[in-house]
Amino acid sequence: MTSDAGRADAEKPVRVDSWLWSIRIYKTRSAATTACRAGHVRVNGERTKAAQTVKVGDEVRVRMSGFDRILIVRKTLSKRVGAPVAATAYDDRTPPREPGAMIAVRDRGAGRPTKRERREIDRLRGRDTH
């Protein structure tokens, strides 16, 4: 394989669920697909389905543990690779978490939050949509 063919493979669009699995964000491809279905994955700011393709330069936001990971696609991979190779496939632009950051915690059994409580929780998490 020539270097041009290798470069062409690295720039070929690939499914977002497959890419997230191959760079080791999710342990299984089905977990990546489920995250896409649940709306936890955004490509260039838009909610995405698992079959959406990503290409070099796209911004992928993945919600994990209440925080967004911001990844910029450097290489498109469709097969799972080792951790050192996977780390070269993206730029992690996630801002560092502040130590002791406030996390919204509700008492167990408190029931579903009201609309007002949900907005306050979103504001605390930095997801203010207005």
N, C-alpha and C positions, 0 to 999 in steps of 0.2 A: 504494500500500500504506500503510495507516495504521500508526501506531506500535504499536498493539495487535497487529496481525497480525505485525509484525516481532518483537515480544516473544514471541508464541506460537511462532514458528519457532525462536527461540533456546532455548525450554524444551521442545521436542519431543524425546522419547528418540531416540537414534541409535545405530547399531552402533558398538562400541568400536574395531574395526579402521578403520572409515571415519573416526571422530573423530580417532584417532591420526595418520592420514594427512593429514587436513584441517588439523590444527594443526602439521604439519611435524615430527613426531617421527620418522616414517619417510618415506623418499623415495617409496616406492610402497605402494599398498594391499595388494599381495600380500606385501610384506615385513612389514607390520603383521599380516596374517593368519597368516603363518608364525610370527611371534613369539608370537601368541596360542596357536597349536597347540603350540609348544614349551614353554609354561608360563611365559613371560617377562612376562606381563601379568596383573595382579590388579586386580579391581574390588572395593572395600570389603573387602579382605583375602582374597577368594576367587579361586582360579584361574578363568580365564574362557575361553570359546570366542569366536571372532571375531564371532559373531552376537549376543552378549550386548549389551544396550542400556545406555547410560549416560545419566544425566540430571543436571541442575544439582545440585551439592552432592556428587556421588559422588567418592570418592578412587580414583585410578588410579595403580598402581605399575607402572613399566616398568623391567625390568632391562636395562641397557645397559653394556657394558664392565665387567662385574663389580660395578656399583653400581646401586642403585635410584634412579629419579627418581620423586618423589612429586608428583602433579598433582591439583589439585582442579578439577572441571569448573565453569566459570562460564557458558559458553554451549555449546550443542550445535551443531556444524557438520557438515554432510554433504558439502559441496563444499570443495575445496582453496582456500584464500585466501592473500593476501599475508602476509608475516611480521609486519608491524605489527598487522594484524587478528587473526592467529592468536595473538599474544601476549596479547590481551585475552580469549581464550576459556578461559584456565586460570590458576590460581594455582600457581606452582612452589614447593612446600614442601620441596624437596630440601635436606638439610643440606649446608653447604659441605664440600668434601673438605679434609682436612688436608694441607698440603704435606709431601711426603716420607712419605706414608702407606705402610704396608707392603703390598706386593702379593705374594701367593703365586705364586712362579714355580717351575716344575719343569724339570729338565734335559730337553732334547730327547732322546727315545728312552728315557726312564726308564720307560715303560710306564704302564699304568693305575694310578692311586693305590689303595692299599688302603683299606678302610673307615675305619681309624684315621687315615690321612693325609688322607682327604677330610674327616673331622670336624675335624681341625686346620686345614685350609684354610678351611673354613666359619667356624670360630671366629675366624680372623684377619680374615676379610672381614666379620665382624659379623653373620653369619647363624646364630648359635647357636640351635637350635630347642628346646633344653631349658632 
